[in-house]
Amino acid sequence: MINKTLRILIADDQHFQRLNIEKILNQLGYFSIAPVHSFDEIETLTCCPSKPFDLLIISTALVADLEIDLEAFCRDNPLIHHALIYDSRQAQLPPMPEPLPPVVQVSLSGTPGSESLKQLMAMINPPPQRHGLQVLSWLRELSRGRVS
């Protein structure tokens, strides 16, 4: 079952890109999404102690004119659990090592599409393991007619 309480921050200077990513995430069942259009907004949302973001999806174009090591910022910020860093060209999600490190950072050479986001969310929020049907012993005995 999808954890609908995951907090996701989308940061892109292009409104259409933020909207497109949010729409894809909504289709995947994620609705706790905060879209922002500047790095200042990210800093504001992640500087003071508050509930952390489970995922930051950010365009490198947002910090192109700033002297910021985006990977280090995401890795060192305790209020960002996972990060997807991308630029404006199209790309696919690269395979990830298993087991996943505590902070997943993925860099794409393109805007994340539906399949890339689906794969990423499956890594961050894996479906629960299904266990086989467990039959209670007294129920098994009842079905065999041995219970008095």
N, C-alpha and C positions, 0 to 999 in steps of 0.2 A: 504494500500500500504506500502511496506517495505521502511523504511528510509535507503536508501543506503549510506547515509553519516555518519552513526554511525562509530565511530573510535574504533577499537578493538585491544587489545594488548594480544598476546598469549605468555606466558612465561613457558617454559619447557626445561630441560636440554637434553631431548631426541628429536633429530631432527624428527624422525618418528611421535612422538606424536604431535609436533607442526604442522607438515604437515597434519596429519590426521584431527586435529581439524580445521585447516584452510580450508581443502577440504570440510568438513561438512558445515562450515559457508558459503563457496562459493555456495554450493548447495542450501542453504537457501536464497541466494541472497545478502549476505554481502561480500564486497570486500575491504573495507578500513581496512586492517588487517596488523599489524606489529608483526612478530614473533621474539622473542628474546630468548637467551639461558642462560642468567645470571641475577642475581638480580642487579648487577651493571648497566646493560643496562636499567633495569626498573627505577632505581634511576635516571639515566641520562635523560631518557625521561619524568620523572615526577617531576624533581626537580625545573626546572626553569619555570617561567610563560609562558605557551603556551596553545594551544587548548587542552582541557581535553580529556581523553579517556572515552568513554561511557561504556566500559566493559574491565576488566582485567580478563583473564582466566589464572590461575597460578597453577603450581604443587607445593606441599609442599616439594618435593624432591629438588627443586631449592634452598631452604633456610634451608635444613636439618642440615647443618654444621654451620650455622650462628645463632647467638642469636637474632633472629628477631621475634617479634610477628606479624605474617603476617596479621591476622585479624585487629589488631590495625593500621598497616601500611596502609591497604586498606581503613579503615574507616576514618582515619585522613588525608588522602592525598586528597586535593581539586581537583586534576587532575585525580582522579579515581572516576567515578560516581557509578559503579557497579562492583562487584567482584565475580568470581567463583573460589573457592579454592578446589583443589582436590589432591588425592594421587594416587597411581598406581593400586589400586584394582578396579574392576568393581562395579558400583552402579547406582541407579536411583535417579533422582532429587526428594527431599522431597517436600511435599506440602508447599506452602508459605502462610503467613497470608495476609488477605485483609483488608484494602488497604495496598499496598506495602510501606515500609519505603522509605525515600528519597534515601538512599544508600542500595541497595540490596546486601547482602553478603550471598552466598550459599556455604556450604561446602559439598563436595561429598567424599565418601570413595572409589571412583574409578575414572578412566579416563572417562571424559564425552563422551557419545556416541551421536548418531544422535538424538534420542528421547529426551535425557536430554537437549541437546543444543537447540532443537526446542522449548521445553517447556520454557527454560530460555529466549530465544529471544522473545517469545510471551509475557512474563512478562515485559521485558525491552522495547520492541517495539511492543505494542499491535496493532492489526489491527484497522483501523478507524471504528467508529460506523456507521453502515449503517442506513440511514434515509429512510423512505418510499418515494415513488415518490410523489412529490408535484406538483399538478396541479394548474396552475395559474387560477384565477377566470375568467379572460377575455377569456382564452382558453376554459374553461368549458362552458361559455355562447356561444362561437362560435360553439362549437360542438353541442349545443342544437338549433342552428339557431336563437338565440335571439339578435345577434349583428347586428346593421345596418351599 
